[in-house]
Amino acid sequence: MLKHKPLAIAFIFFVILTFLSRYIPFFWDGVYFTKPAEFFYNNSYSTLVPPIEMDTGIFPLFGFYISKF
């Protein structure tokens, strides 16, 4: 039983961490999707093409979808 104790402690730690962060809308690698979403929201959805400085490398409708929330 003693050899599985560190694994059990790690498992409990990550379960608690996941539970406490359930209301955070973006993980660390998804934050860059917020710039196009903010652009669409601030410009009243006047265009579906964000400026080149905000290019995330994916189709811009994902940022449009995020900005609706």
One Martini backbone bead per residue (centre of mass of N, CA, C, O) as a GRO file, in nm:
protein
   69
    1MET     BB    1   0.053   0.065  -0.017
    2LEU     BB    2   0.301   0.264  -0.005
    3LYS     BB    3   0.372   0.269  -0.322
    4HIS     BB    4   0.076   0.425  -0.392
    5LYS     BB    5   0.065   0.703  -0.246
    6PRO     BB    6   0.174   0.914  -0.455
    7LEU     BB    7  -0.045   0.852  -0.666
    8ALA     BB    8  -0.290   0.924  -0.491
    9ILE     BB    9  -0.210   1.216  -0.433
   10ALA     BB   10  -0.199   1.310  -0.728
   11PHE     BB   11  -0.488   1.240  -0.801
   12ILE     BB   12  -0.627   1.422  -0.590
   13PHE     BB   13  -0.502   1.687  -0.679
   14PHE     BB   14  -0.619   1.683  -0.979
   15VAL     BB   15  -0.913   1.670  -0.902
   16ILE     BB   16  -0.922   1.935  -0.743
   17LEU     BB   17  -0.812   2.118  -0.968
   18THR     BB   18  -1.038   2.061  -1.170
   19PHE     BB   19  -1.272   2.154  -0.991
   20LEU     BB   20  -1.165   2.456  -0.940
   21SER     BB   21  -1.134   2.505  -1.282
   22ARG     BB   22  -1.427   2.482  -1.426
   23TYR     BB   23  -1.474   2.819  -1.477
   24ILE     BB   24  -1.248   2.828  -1.678
   25PRO     BB   25  -1.263   2.898  -2.019
   26PHE     BB   26  -0.939   2.883  -2.045
   27PHE     BB   27  -0.661   2.759  -2.143
   28TRP     BB   28  -0.335   2.832  -2.206
   29ASP     BB   29  -0.370   2.746  -2.531
   30GLY     BB   30  -0.662   2.930  -2.577
   31VAL     BB   31  -0.621   3.246  -2.546
   32TYR     BB   32  -0.566   3.340  -2.851
   33PHE     BB   33  -0.888   3.339  -2.923
   34THR     BB   34  -0.972   3.624  -2.792
   35LYS     BB   35  -0.892   3.840  -2.997
   36PRO     BB   36  -1.099   3.790  -3.223
   37ALA     BB   37  -1.345   3.803  -3.036
   38GLU     BB   38  -1.299   4.096  -2.949
   39PHE     BB   39  -1.312   4.219  -3.229
   40PHE     BB   40  -1.603   4.139  -3.299
   41TYR     BB   41  -1.739   4.273  -3.055
   42ASN     BB   42  -1.624   4.573  -3.090
   43ASN     BB   43  -1.732   4.570  -3.417
   44SER     BB   44  -2.025   4.449  -3.446
   45TYR     BB   45  -1.987   4.227  -3.672
   46SER     BB   46  -1.882   4.361  -3.959
   47THR     BB   47  -1.671   4.117  -3.980
   48LEU     BB   48  -1.506   3.790  -4.065
   49VAL     BB   49  -1.221   3.949  -4.085
   50PRO     BB   50  -0.946   3.971  -3.935
   51PRO     BB   51  -0.667   4.089  -3.874
   52ILE     BB   52  -0.344   3.979  -3.924
   53GLU     BB   53  -0.255   4.014  -3.618
   54MET     BB   54  -0.502   3.787  -3.541
   55ASP     BB   55  -0.381   3.534  -3.644
   56THR     BB   56  -0.434   3.172  -3.562
   57GLY     BB   57  -0.469   2.949  -3.813
   58ILE     BB   58  -0.777   2.959  -3.823
   59PHE     BB   59  -1.091   2.978  -3.852
   60PRO     BB   60  -1.274   3.272  -3.765
   61LEU     BB   61  -1.545   3.145  -3.647
   62PHE     BB   62  -1.449   3.076  -3.363
   63GLY     BB   63  -1.432   3.369  -3.260
   64PHE     BB   64  -1.725   3.432  -3.322
   65TYR     BB   65  -1.845   3.219  -3.131
   66ILE     BB   66  -1.715   3.323  -2.868
   67SER     BB   67  -1.839   3.620  -2.882
   68LYS     BB   68  -2.142   3.528  -2.822
   69PHE     BB   69  -2.067   3.477  -2.503
   0.00000   0.00000   0.00000
